[in-house]
Amino acid sequence: MRLLVSRRAAFLPVNTALSRAFSRGRDAAASERHVAKIQTTPHLKRKLGQHLLITEKILTDIVDAAALPSIIQEKQRDAGSQAVVRVLEIGPGTGNLTSALLAVSPAVHVHSVEYDARMVERLQARFQADDARLLIENCDFEDFEFGSGDDAPHVDACVANIPYQLSSLVISRLTNYMYRYPSQLRCAVLLVQDEFAQRLLAQPGTQNYSRLSVNTALIADVTSVVKVGRNHFLPPPKVDSRVIKLTPKAVASQDGAALLPADADQSLFFQRFDTLLRVVFLRKNKTLRAALLNNTARSLMVDSDGQPIDKTVDRDQLSGIVEESLAALELTTKRAVQLPVQDFVGLMAQLKTRGILFRPSDTRHFRD
């Protein structure tokens, strides 16, 4: 197998005896020892989010949700019978999900990104026969580089049980990739903390509705696949999990056309949109007017020439612009938590026509 050691979560093969032992209610510590003894699994580090998924049905649900055979059929119809489907897996651990993905078809090639060098060694030992279809990259996902440019290999799907602490980073980087290459990544099927999943699934006016909800909804449709109880893992996490599926709006549109605003082809649109959301969700129960006129918002605004608003527009002028923009959309008394994604897009457009833009977000989430 190919091992890419570039820069500086865990699974093991589903084992019947192990599953039975767990179902009899042995405590987590004993179960971990049992795993290590039978499977020579490295010591699991909770701080890295390493929990072993031991239920085969959940693995099947995850892989089935990605609909890889359909993606293969589509690619081979367009590019010939030798075309392959590249699947990104984040945090493969000892390779349980990796194995399930490779078993789908010889046309499936997996690119696994694993931070823990001990797990990389475990993957190497397990998948010696799959060297042509498995690329293991030993790095932090924050440093992972997606394919860019027309000649670089792109990712067709992402299927992963991601460490909980990376959830926001993973979602943000995947949606940014979907935005930049709207018809390339066909889906992302992820096992995440249930509470985090509820934020992605949240609708306007609900408690969990947030900046993350809107940013994701701009780019992708989010659906729930299955809830996963903590009893399906060793050691059990402290919370339940859920499998979710993100389908880019460009894919969901059937004809491959991105369902994004007309000016979203501008390379910085998504980053400017994120800045708007950061402003209005900072105090999400304040009115939009109050949120857009505070000092934080002003510091993140520029005019059409890229100059800071503080240098070109006085406070009274800005107040008038904000009020006109909100009134045009009948949002004068609205709060961020009440708005669907289309209203945020409309608000950006109204402000833009009046010469107000937002600085592009430059967080790590928008790295290529």
GULO-509452 format. One line per 10 residues: number of its first residue (from 1); their letters; for each residue y, z, x of N, C-alpha, C. Coordinates in steps of 0.2 Angstrom, whole numbers. Layout:
BEGIN
NUM = A = Y Z X Y Z X Y Z X  ... .
END
This chain:
BEGIN
1 = MRLLVSRRAA = -6 0 4 0 0 0 6 0 4  12 -2 2 18 -3 5 21 4 5  23 6 10 27 13 10 34 11 13  39 12 9 46 11 12 49 18 13  50 20 19 53 26 21 60 25 23  65 26 19 72 24 20 76 30 21  77 35 16 81 40 17 77 46 14  80 50 17 76 56 14 76 55 6  41 83 -46 38 79 -51 31 78 -50  28 79 -52 22 78 -50 16 77 -55 .
11 = FLPVNTALSR = 11 73 -53 6 72 -57 -1 72 -53  -6 72 -56 -13 71 -53 -17 67 -58  -23 65 -56 -27 61 -61 -29 66 -66  -29 64 -72 -32 68 -78 -39 70 -76  -40 77 -76 -47 79 -75 -50 83 -81  -55 81 -83 -58 84 -89 -59 91 -88  -62 93 -82 -63 100 -81 -57 104 -81  -52 101 -78 -45 105 -78 -42 106 -85  -43 100 -89 -40 101 -95 -43 106 -100  -50 106 -99 -54 112 -102 -52 118 -100 .
21 = AFSRGRDAAA = -51 119 -94 -49 126 -91 -42 128 -94  -38 123 -94 -31 125 -97 -32 126 -104  -36 123 -108 -36 124 -115 -39 131 -117  -43 133 -112 -46 140 -113 -41 146 -112  -35 144 -110 -29 148 -109 -29 152 -103  -31 149 -97 -30 152 -91 -22 153 -89  -20 158 -86 -13 158 -84 -11 153 -79  -4 152 -79 -2 146 -75 -4 147 -68  -3 153 -65 -5 154 -58 -12 152 -56  -17 154 -60 -24 152 -59 -25 145 -60 .
31 = SERHVAKIQT = -21 142 -65 -22 134 -66 -20 131 -60  -14 133 -57 -11 129 -51 -16 130 -45  -20 136 -44 -25 136 -39 -30 132 -40  -32 131 -47 -38 127 -49 -36 120 -47  -30 118 -48 -28 111 -47 -28 109 -39  -25 114 -36 -25 113 -28 -32 113 -26  -37 117 -28 -43 117 -25 -47 111 -27  -47 108 -33 -50 102 -35 -47 96 -33  -41 95 -33 -37 89 -32 -33 89 -25  -34 94 -21 -30 95 -15 -22 93 -16 .
41 = TPHLKRKLGQ = -20 95 -22 -13 94 -24 -8 99 -20  -3 96 -17 2 100 -13 5 106 -18  7 111 -15 10 117 -19 16 114 -23  16 116 -29 21 113 -34 27 117 -33  33 113 -33 39 116 -32 43 116 -39  44 121 -42 48 121 -48 55 118 -48  58 120 -42 65 118 -41 66 110 -41  60 107 -39 60 99 -39 57 97 -46  56 101 -51 54 99 -57 47 96 -57  43 99 -53 36 97 -53 31 100 -58 .
51 = HLLITEKILT = 29 97 -63 25 99 -68 19 94 -69  13 96 -69 8 91 -70 6 89 -77  7 83 -79 5 81 -85 -2 80 -86  -6 84 -90 -13 84 -90 -16 81 -96  -12 79 -101 -15 76 -107 -15 68 -107  -21 65 -107 -21 58 -107 -18 54 -112  -18 57 -118 -15 54 -124 -8 53 -123  -4 58 -120 3 57 -119 4 52 -114  0 52 -109 1 46 -104 0 39 -107  -5 39 -112 -6 33 -115 0 31 -120 .
61 = DIVDAAALPS = 3 36 -123 9 35 -127 15 32 -123  16 35 -117 21 33 -113 20 26 -111  15 24 -109 13 17 -106 14 12 -112  11 14 -118 11 10 -124 18 8 -126  22 13 -126 29 13 -128 33 7 -124  31 6 -118 35 2 -114 33 -6 -115  27 -7 -119 25 -13 -121 25 -18 -116  22 -16 -110 22 -20 -104 18 -27 -105  13 -27 -109 9 -34 -110 14 -39 -113  19 -37 -118 23 -41 -121 28 -44 -116 .
71 = IIQEKQRDAG = 31 -39 -111 35 -41 -106 32 -46 -101  26 -45 -99 22 -49 -95 21 -56 -98  20 -57 -105 19 -63 -108 25 -67 -108  31 -63 -109 37 -67 -110 39 -69 -103  38 -65 -97 40 -68 -91 36 -73 -88  29 -73 -90 25 -78 -88 26 -85 -92  28 -84 -98 30 -90 -102 36 -94 -99  41 -90 -96 47 -92 -94 46 -94 -86  42 -91 -82 42 -92 -75 35 -94 -72  31 -94 -77 24 -96 -74 19 -91 -74 .
81 = SQAVVRVLEI = 13 -92 -73 7 -87 -74 7 -83 -68  11 -84 -63 11 -80 -57 16 -74 -57  20 -75 -62 26 -70 -63 23 -63 -63  27 -58 -60 25 -51 -61 30 -47 -64  28 -41 -67 33 -37 -70 34 -31 -65  40 -30 -64 42 -24 -59 44 -18 -63  40 -13 -62 41 -6 -66 44 -1 -61  49 2 -62 52 7 -58 49 14 -61  47 18 -56 44 25 -58 48 30 -54  51 35 -57 55 40 -53 51 46 -53 .
91 = GPGTGNLTSA = 50 49 -47 46 55 -47 39 54 -49  35 50 -46 28 49 -47 23 55 -46  25 59 -41 21 65 -39 15 62 -36  9 65 -39 3 63 -36 0 56 -39  3 54 -44 2 47 -46 -2 46 -53  -2 51 -57 -6 50 -64 -3 45 -68  4 45 -69 7 39 -73 7 33 -69  7 33 -62 7 27 -58 0 23 -60  -5 27 -60 -12 24 -61 -12 21 -68  -9 24 -73 -10 21 -79 -6 15 -80 .
101 = LLAVSPAVHV = 0 15 -76 4 9 -76 0 3 -73  -3 4 -67 -6 -1 -63 -12 -4 -67  -15 1 -71 -21 -1 -75 -19 -6 -81  -13 -7 -83 -11 -11 -88 -13 -18 -87  -11 -21 -81 -13 -28 -79 -12 -29 -72  -15 -34 -69 -14 -36 -62 -6 -38 -61  -3 -40 -66 4 -43 -66 9 -37 -65  7 -31 -66 11 -25 -66 12 -23 -59  18 -23 -56 19 -20 -49 24 -14 -50  22 -9 -47 26 -2 -48 30 -1 -41 .
111 = HSVEYDARMV = 36 1 -42 40 3 -37 42 11 -38  38 15 -34 39 22 -35 44 25 -31  48 29 -33 53 33 -29 52 40 -29  50 43 -24 47 50 -23 51 53 -18  54 59 -19 58 63 -14 54 67 -10  48 70 -12 44 75 -9 39 71 -4  40 72 2 36 68 7 28 70 6  27 76 4 20 78 3 17 74 -3  21 73 -8 18 69 -13 17 61 -11  21 59 -7 21 52 -4 14 52 -1 .
121 = ERLQARFQAD = 12 57 3 6 57 7 0 56 2  1 60 -4 -4 60 -9 -5 54 -12  0 50 -13 0 44 -16 -3 39 -12  -2 39 -5 -5 35 0 -12 35 0  -14 42 -1 -22 43 -1 -25 40 -7  -22 41 -13 -25 39 -19 -25 32 -20  -20 28 -18 -19 21 -20 -20 16 -14  -25 18 -10 -26 13 -4 -28 6 -6  -31 6 -12 -34 -1 -14 -28 -5 -18  -22 -2 -19 -17 -5 -23 -11 -7 -19 .
131 = DARLLIENCD = -12 -9 -12 -7 -10 -8 -2 -15 -10  -5 -20 -13 -1 -26 -15 3 -25 -21  2 -20 -25 5 -19 -31 9 -13 -32  9 -9 -26 13 -2 -26 17 -2 -20  24 -1 -22 29 1 -16 31 8 -17  30 12 -12 32 19 -12 38 20 -8  44 22 -11 50 23 -7 51 31 -7  51 33 -1 53 40 0 60 42 1  63 43 -5 70 45 -5 73 48 -11  79 51 -11 82 54 -17 84 48 -22 .
141 = FEDFEFGSGD = 83 49 -28 85 44 -33 92 42 -32  96 47 -31 103 46 -30 105 41 -25  100 40 -20 101 35 -14 97 29 -16  94 28 -21 90 22 -22 94 17 -24  93 11 -21 97 5 -22 93 0 -27  96 -1 -33 94 -7 -37 95 -13 -34  90 -18 -36 92 -25 -34 98 -28 -36  102 -31 -32 108 -34 -34 109 -41 -31  112 -45 -35 113 -52 -33 107 -56 -36  108 -63 -37 104 -67 -40 97 -67 -36 .
151 = DAPHVDACVA = 97 -66 -30 91 -67 -26 87 -61 -25  89 -55 -27 86 -49 -26 81 -48 -32  75 -45 -30 71 -43 -36 74 -38 -40  73 -39 -47 76 -34 -52 70 -30 -55  72 -25 -58 68 -21 -62 67 -23 -69  61 -24 -71 60 -26 -78 59 -20 -83  57 -15 -81 56 -9 -85 56 -3 -80  58 3 -83 57 9 -80 53 14 -84  48 17 -81 43 21 -85 42 27 -80  44 33 -83 44 39 -78 44 46 -82 .
161 = NIPYQLSSLV = 41 51 -79 42 58 -81 47 60 -76  53 61 -78 58 63 -73 60 70 -72  61 72 -66 63 80 -66 69 81 -70  69 87 -73 74 88 -78 81 88 -75  81 91 -69 88 91 -66 91 85 -64  87 79 -64 90 73 -63 91 69 -69  90 72 -75 91 68 -81 97 64 -82  103 67 -81 109 64 -83 110 59 -78  109 60 -71 109 55 -66 105 49 -68  99 50 -69 94 44 -71 97 40 -77 .
171 = ISRLTNYMYR = 99 43 -82 101 40 -88 107 36 -86  112 39 -83 118 35 -81 117 29 -77  113 30 -72 112 25 -67 108 19 -70  103 21 -75 100 16 -79 104 12 -83  108 15 -87 113 12 -92 118 8 -88  120 10 -82 125 6 -78 121 -1 -76  115 0 -74 111 -6 -72 110 -11 -78  109 -8 -84 108 -12 -90 115 -15 -92  120 -12 -90 127 -15 -91 128 -21 -87  126 -20 -80 128 -25 -76 123 -31 -76 .
181 = YPSQLRCAVL = 117 -30 -78 112 -35 -79 109 -34 -86  112 -37 -91 111 -35 -98 104 -37 -101  101 -43 -98 95 -45 -101 89 -44 -96  90 -40 -90 85 -40 -85 80 -34 -86  83 -28 -87 79 -22 -88 77 -22 -96  71 -23 -97 69 -23 -104 69 -17 -108  67 -11 -104 67 -5 -108 66 1 -102  68 7 -105 66 13 -100 63 18 -105  57 20 -103 53 25 -107 53 31 -102  56 36 -105 56 42 -100 54 49 -104 .
191 = LVQDEFAQRL = 51 53 -100 49 59 -103 54 64 -100  58 67 -105 63 72 -103 63 78 -107  67 83 -105 68 89 -109 70 88 -116  67 91 -121 68 90 -128 76 91 -129  79 96 -127 86 97 -128 90 91 -126  88 89 -120 92 83 -117 91 77 -121  85 76 -124 83 70 -128 88 70 -134  89 76 -137 92 77 -143 100 75 -142  102 76 -136 109 74 -135 109 66 -135  104 63 -132 104 55 -132 103 53 -139 .
201 = LAQPGTQNYS = 100 56 -143 98 54 -150 104 56 -155  108 60 -153 113 63 -158 118 58 -161  120 59 -167 124 55 -171 131 58 -172  136 54 -173 143 57 -174 143 63 -179  147 68 -177 147 74 -182 142 79 -181  137 78 -177 132 83 -176 133 87 -169  130 93 -169 131 97 -164 130 95 -157  125 90 -156 123 88 -149 127 82 -147  131 79 -152 135 73 -150 140 74 -144  139 70 -139 143 71 -133 145 65 -129 .
211 = RLSVNTALIA = 148 66 -124 150 60 -120 144 56 -118  138 60 -116 132 56 -114 130 52 -120  130 55 -126 128 51 -132 131 44 -133  138 45 -132 142 39 -133 141 34 -128  141 36 -121 140 31 -116 134 28 -116  128 31 -118 122 28 -119 122 23 -125  125 25 -130 125 21 -136 128 15 -135  133 15 -131 137 8 -129 132 3 -127  127 5 -123 123 1 -119 116 0 -122  113 5 -125 106 4 -127 105 8 -134 .
221 = DVTSVVKVGR = 100 6 -137 97 9 -143 92 14 -140  93 20 -143 88 26 -141 84 28 -147  77 28 -145 73 30 -150 68 36 -148  65 40 -152 61 45 -150 54 42 -151  49 43 -146 43 41 -146 38 46 -148  38 52 -144 34 58 -146 36 64 -143  36 70 -147 37 76 -144 31 79 -140  33 82 -134 28 84 -130 28 92 -128  24 96 -131 24 103 -130 23 105 -123  25 111 -121 25 113 -114 17 114 -112 .
231 = NHFLPPPKVD = 13 115 -117 6 116 -116 2 110 -113  6 104 -113 3 98 -110 4 98 -102  7 103 -99 9 103 -92 6 109 -88  4 108 -82 3 113 -77 7 112 -71  11 118 -69 12 124 -74 16 122 -80  16 126 -85 20 124 -91 27 125 -90  31 120 -91 38 122 -91 41 127 -96  47 129 -96 49 134 -100 51 131 -107  52 124 -107 54 121 -113 50 115 -115  50 113 -121 47 107 -123 50 101 -121 .
241 = SRVIKLTPKA = 46 95 -121 49 89 -119 48 84 -124  51 78 -123 51 72 -128 51 66 -124  47 61 -126 47 54 -123 52 50 -127  57 47 -124 62 43 -127 61 36 -124  64 31 -128 64 24 -126 71 22 -127  74 19 -121 80 15 -121 79 8 -121  82 4 -126 81 -3 -126 88 -6 -126  90 -9 -121 97 -12 -120 99 -16 -126  105 -16 -128 107 -19 -134 107 -27 -133  107 -29 -127 106 -36 -125 99 -38 -127 .
251 = VASQDGAALL = 94 -34 -126 87 -36 -127 86 -35 -135  89 -30 -138 88 -29 -145 91 -34 -149  96 -38 -146 100 -43 -150 95 -49 -151  89 -49 -148 85 -55 -149 86 -61 -145  93 -63 -145 95 -69 -142 97 -68 -135  97 -62 -132 99 -61 -126 106 -60 -124  110 -60 -130 117 -60 -129 119 -52 -129  123 -50 -125 125 -43 -124 129 -41 -130  127 -36 -134 131 -33 -139 136 -28 -137  141 -31 -133 146 -27 -130 153 -30 -132 .
261 = PADADQSLFF = 158 -26 -131 165 -29 -132 167 -35 -129  171 -39 -131 173 -45 -128 175 -45 -121  179 -39 -119 181 -39 -113 177 -35 -108  171 -33 -111 166 -29 -107 163 -33 -101  164 -40 -100 162 -43 -95 166 -41 -88  172 -38 -89 175 -35 -84 171 -30 -80  171 -31 -74 166 -27 -70 167 -19 -71  174 -17 -72 175 -10 -72 176 -7 -80  174 -11 -85 174 -9 -92 170 -3 -93  164 -2 -91 160 3 -92 163 10 -89 .
271 = QRFDTLLRVV = 165 9 -83 168 14 -79 175 17 -82  179 12 -85 185 14 -88 183 18 -95  178 15 -98 175 18 -104 173 25 -103  170 27 -98 167 33 -96 173 38 -95  178 36 -92 184 40 -91 187 42 -97  188 37 -102 191 39 -109 186 44 -112  180 44 -111 175 49 -114 176 55 -111  177 55 -105 178 62 -101 184 65 -103  190 61 -105 196 64 -107 195 67 -114  192 63 -119 192 65 -126 187 70 -127 .
281 = FLRKNKTLRA = 181 71 -123 176 76 -124 177 82 -120  182 82 -116 184 88 -112 185 94 -117  188 93 -123 189 98 -128 187 94 -134  181 93 -136 179 88 -141 181 89 -148  183 96 -149 185 97 -156 193 97 -157  196 95 -152 203 94 -152 204 87 -155  210 86 -158 211 79 -161 212 74 -155  211 68 -156 211 63 -151 218 63 -148  223 64 -152 230 63 -150 231 69 -145  229 75 -147 230 80 -142 227 79 -135 .
291 = ALLNNTARSL = 221 76 -136 217 75 -130 220 70 -125  223 65 -128 225 59 -125 232 61 -122  236 66 -124 242 67 -122 243 73 -117  237 76 -115 237 82 -111 238 79 -103  239 84 -99 240 82 -92 234 79 -89  228 81 -90 222 78 -88 222 71 -89  223 69 -96 223 62 -98 228 58 -95  234 61 -94 239 57 -91 238 55 -84  235 60 -80 233 59 -73 228 53 -72  224 52 -78 219 47 -77 221 40 -80 .
301 = MVDSDGQPID = 227 39 -82 229 33 -85 233 29 -80  233 22 -81 237 18 -77 239 12 -81  245 9 -79 247 3 -83 243 -3 -81  245 -9 -84 242 -15 -83 242 -17 -76  246 -15 -72 247 -17 -65 243 -12 -60  240 -7 -63 236 -2 -60 240 4 -57  247 4 -59 251 10 -57 250 16 -61  250 22 -58 250 28 -62 255 28 -68  253 30 -74 257 31 -80 263 35 -78  262 41 -75 268 45 -73 274 42 -70 .
311 = KTVDRDQLSG = 273 36 -67 278 33 -63 281 27 -67  278 25 -73 281 20 -77 282 21 -84  279 26 -87 280 28 -94 281 35 -95  287 36 -98 288 43 -99 284 46 -105  285 53 -106 280 56 -111 282 54 -118  288 53 -120 289 51 -126 287 44 -128  287 39 -123 284 33 -124 277 33 -124  274 37 -120 266 38 -121 264 40 -127  268 45 -130 266 48 -136 266 43 -142  271 39 -141 272 33 -146 266 28 -146 .
321 = IVEESLAALE = 264 27 -140 259 22 -139 252 25 -141  251 31 -140 245 34 -142 245 35 -150  250 37 -153 250 37 -160 250 30 -163  253 25 -161 252 19 -164 245 16 -163  242 17 -157 235 15 -156 230 19 -161  231 25 -162 227 29 -167 228 27 -174  234 26 -176 236 24 -182 233 17 -184  233 13 -179 230 6 -181 222 6 -182  219 11 -180 212 12 -182 211 18 -187  216 21 -190 215 26 -194 212 32 -191 .
331 = LTTKRAVQLP = 214 34 -185 211 39 -182 215 45 -180  221 45 -183 226 50 -182 224 57 -182  220 59 -186 218 66 -187 211 67 -185  208 62 -182 201 62 -180 200 66 -173  193 68 -172 191 71 -166 186 67 -163  185 68 -156 180 64 -153 173 65 -156  171 71 -158 164 72 -160 163 68 -167  168 66 -170 167 62 -176 166 55 -176  168 52 -170 168 45 -169 162 41 -167  160 36 -170 154 32 -168 157 28 -162 .
341 = VQDFVGLMAQ = 152 25 -158 154 21 -152 159 16 -153  159 12 -159 163 7 -160 171 9 -160  172 15 -163 179 17 -163 181 19 -156  177 21 -152 180 22 -145 181 16 -141  177 11 -143 179 4 -140 185 1 -143  186 2 -149 192 0 -152 198 3 -150  198 10 -149 203 14 -146 205 11 -139  200 10 -135 202 7 -128 206 1 -129  203 -4 -133 207 -10 -134 214 -9 -137  215 -5 -141 222 -4 -144 226 -1 -138 .
351 = LKTRGILFRP = 224 4 -134 228 6 -129 229 1 -124  224 -4 -123 225 -9 -118 231 -14 -120  231 -16 -126 236 -20 -129 243 -18 -128  243 -11 -127 250 -8 -127 251 -6 -119  247 -9 -115 248 -8 -108 245 -1 -105  240 2 -108 238 8 -105 230 7 -104  228 8 -98 221 8 -96 219 15 -93  213 16 -91 210 22 -88 208 20 -81  209 25 -77 206 24 -70 198 23 -71  195 19 -67 188 18 -67 184 24 -64 .
361 = SDTRHFRD = 179 27 -68 176 33 -65 172 31 -59  173 35 -54 170 34 -47 164 39 -46  161 41 -51 156 46 -49 149 43 -47  145 47 -44 139 44 -41 134 40 -46  136 42 -53 132 38 -58 133 31 -58  138 28 -55 140 21 -55 138 18 -49  134 21 -45 132 17 -39 127 12 -40  127 6 -36 122 1 -37 115 3 -36 .
END
